[in-house]
Every structure is written in C-alpha cells, then in structure tokens.
Amino acid sequence: MGDEKKVFVIGIDGAPPEYVLGEWLDDLPNIKKVLNSGAYARLNSTIPPLSAVAWASLSTGKTPSDLGLF
C-alpha cells in the first residue's frame, strides 16, 4: 500500500499562462516553488476552448463530444 503515486493538479483558469509562468512568477512564490520542485507542462485546451467544457473534459477524461458539451 505504500507504493501509491500522488498527483497534484493545479488549474489556473482565466489567467494567461505566459503571465503566471513568466512575468508574474516572482510575485507568486508558492507556484514558483511547486514548479521548481516538480514536473509541469503546458496543456492544450479543448475545442471549443471554454472553461466549462475544458474542466468537464479534464475531470472525466472524455472529449466534449462524448459529454455532449459544445
């Protein structure tokens, strides 16, 4: 039971990634610490790139068409 892997997902909705991961990073010390101590990657959004559709797809692993969200 001690071999479980843990994943921490942080979603920043409504903020351009180039600001959070670039210009504002020195003003966000906790996010900077997480980025420097783990692995991260920029993800592509869904089509259409709308918050409700993207979060539903992320949490279920299904495409917007599978969910009937457009």
Backbone hydrogen bonds, N-H to C=O, Kabsch-Sander energy under -0.5 kcal/mol:
donor,donor_aa,acceptor,acceptor_aa,energy
4,E,1,M,-0.7
9,V,7,V,-0.5
10,I,8,F,-0.5
11,G,9,V,-0.5
12,I,10,I,-0.5
13,D,11,G,-0.7
19,Y,16,P,-1.7
20,V,16,P,-1.7
21,L,17,P,-3.2
23,E,18,E,-1.4
24,W,19,Y,-3.6
25,L,22,G,-1.1
27,D,24,W,-1.6
28,L,25,L,-1.2
32,K,28,L,-2.5
33,K,29,P,-2.1
34,V,30,N,-2.0
35,L,31,I,-2.5
36,N,32,K,-2.2
37,S,33,K,-1.2
38,G,34,V,-0.9
50,L,48,P,-2.1
54,A,50,L,-3.0
55,W,51,S,-3.0
56,A,52,A,-1.8
57,S,53,V,-2.2
58,L,54,A,-2.5
59,S,55,W,-2.5
60,T,56,A,-1.6
61,G,57,S,-2.6
67,L,63,T,-1.8
68,G,64,P,-1.2
69,L,64,P,-2.5
70,F,68,G,-0.5
